[in-house]
Amino acid sequence: MTLKSAWRTGLFRSVGLLAATGLAAAGLVGTARAAPAPLPVTITGEDRVDLSLGSGNEDDTEPQVDLRLNVPGEEFDGDGVIPPVFTGDHTIRIDASELAGVASVKLPCDADGLVAVCSGYELYAGETYNRVGGIRIDVNGDSQAGDFGTIKVTGEGEGLQFTPLDIDVLVGGPEFVNHQLALPAGLKAGDTYAAPVGLRNKGAMDSEGAVLRFHGSRGLSFPDSYGNCAYAEVTTGPLLEQGTEAICTFPDTIEAGTAYALTEPLKVKTADFALYDVFNYGFTAVTPAEAKSLREAKDYRPGSGPDLKLKEVPGADPADYSRYAELDLPTTNTHDLELTGASLKGAAGDTVTAKLGFRNNGPAWISALRSGGEPIGFTVEVPEGATVTKAPESCGETDIAEDTKGYLCWVDTPLLEDAELSFPFELRIDRVVADAKAKVALPDWENPSESDKSNDTAWIVLNASGDEGSTDGGTGSDGGTSNGGTSGGGSTSSGTEGGSGGSAGGDTTGGDSGADTDGGLALTGAGGVTLIAGGAILALGLGTGLVLFLRRRAAHNGGTTA
């Protein structure tokens, strides 16, 4: 029986039972039917909580464990009422009795001391809509180093088969903090950073081994390879997720209250295009066996060469260690964003196409790692005597100034160091105006990473006097267009897909063109969004100064920066 048929049987089991009862009463049941297979339900949540005796264990208003139920099926992602895949009474029992005298516990639902029972009726595919509740655990006056216990979570319900969850709780165990990083003076793109990687066990117990994880975003690499490390390179997919990650195991005892450092600095090579790339690392008290299972869960490549080792650091200052260790490398590279315009001719009633260009002349890419990929905006005015009959999907009408209407266009980030994008605007010439000009412009911002501001402005010119075919900021183009094509995250040329990452949108077909190059368009649509220009100027990351429009997400996630 398939899961789908099992859900259907579970949903209508009461109808089936009534029918079977009626048939039996009439003497019509000749053979017994197998009972429907129960619907499998997995109880999910954190399976381990380590409590520190010397710190606040994070925000005491937030639970460390978020209990949910994972039900087979595809999660609902539409609008309206979410359809259940199962209806029927079921209960979840949370038993924290083993933590008596170990730690304080706050349980959800109907709790009686250290036992709680949560009841429900409907279940949905996936786990997003099947939240049971949160569990908060804290040390108290009875807590001592080495105390431990297990919270057991089980479920019951007719027609359901629950996979239970055990949550192991350890008090005062090993607790690692990482040696802080500092940006060396004069580090530039292409240089190698010698990272002083180390840890301190500020916990109350020794650890039988440690695991080091380190990560570098797309513009960073690690030239050395170690035998006790495994590496995973991500070179496809979203640019925000590309880079190199490594896991290294150290089987030696990490003593409580003791600091350690690598016997040699970890080399971090910066690419020529690197700018505000992120390097981070972190040690955890995980056994080598547990680390092995982590490596096997992903596509890691075993390292070669000698093992990376740790050495004790006597007299280490606790102030030099913190939970997070990360650094932006380098901070001194530059990029050159360039807009190109178009010079077009036509009679009244004609429709012409202005293929505006946006490109990054490098040498640096725009990573936007700290902001999670904020878009760059630029404005497009409309020449006198003309009407826009078709704009790129990424461009929406907006008020550029008090008496000036136009379009606000978006370019997604990250943006590759050689990205070339095309923005086709179809213009109907309502009346011929000689030398009708309209500005295309990036906002005027203070951005030390922008090497040439002279090409941040371009022009659309209709029916220019004389035979000149160029405009300030680039030569003109006209021709047919098609909205669709590749992402702005990847570099494109002559309408051919290139690079990786990004989203759909933009023009990838060409007509007659001058210096403009048709490319993929990193576009998301921006109708009704107001341009922040001449007003608040927002900085990208740690000083890029790029004008962005805030949709910030969290930058820290405990050791890996997206």
Buried (B, 14 or more C-beta within 10 A) or exposed (E): EEBEEBBBBBBEBEEBEEEEEEEEEEEEEEEEEEEBBBBBBBBBBBEEBBBBBEEEBEEEEEBBBBBBBBBBBEEBEEEEEBEBBBBBEBBBBBBBEBBEEBBBBBBBBEBEEBBBBBEBEBBBBBBEBBBBBBBBBBBEEEBEBEBBBBBBBBBEBEBBEBEEBEBBBBBBBBBBBBBBBEBEEEBEBBBBBEBBBBBBBBBBBBBEBBBBBBBBBBBBBBEBBBEBBBBBBBEEEBBBEBBBBBBBBBEEBBBBEBBBBBEBBBEBBBBEBBBBBBBBBBBBBBBBEEBBEBBEEEEBEEBEEEBBBBEEBEEBEEEBBEEBBBBBBBBBBBBBBBBBBBBBBBEEEBEBBBBBBBBBBBBBBBBBBBBBBBBBBBBBBBBEBBEBEBBBBBBBBBEBEEEEEBBBBBBBBBBBBBBBBBBBBBBBBEEBBEEBBBBBBBBEBEBEBBBEEEBBBBBBBBBBEEEEBBBBBBBBBBBEBEBBBBBBBBBBBEBEBBBBBBBBBBBBBBEEBBEBBBBBBBBBEBEEBEBBBEEEBBBBBEEBBBBBBEEEEEBEEEBBBB
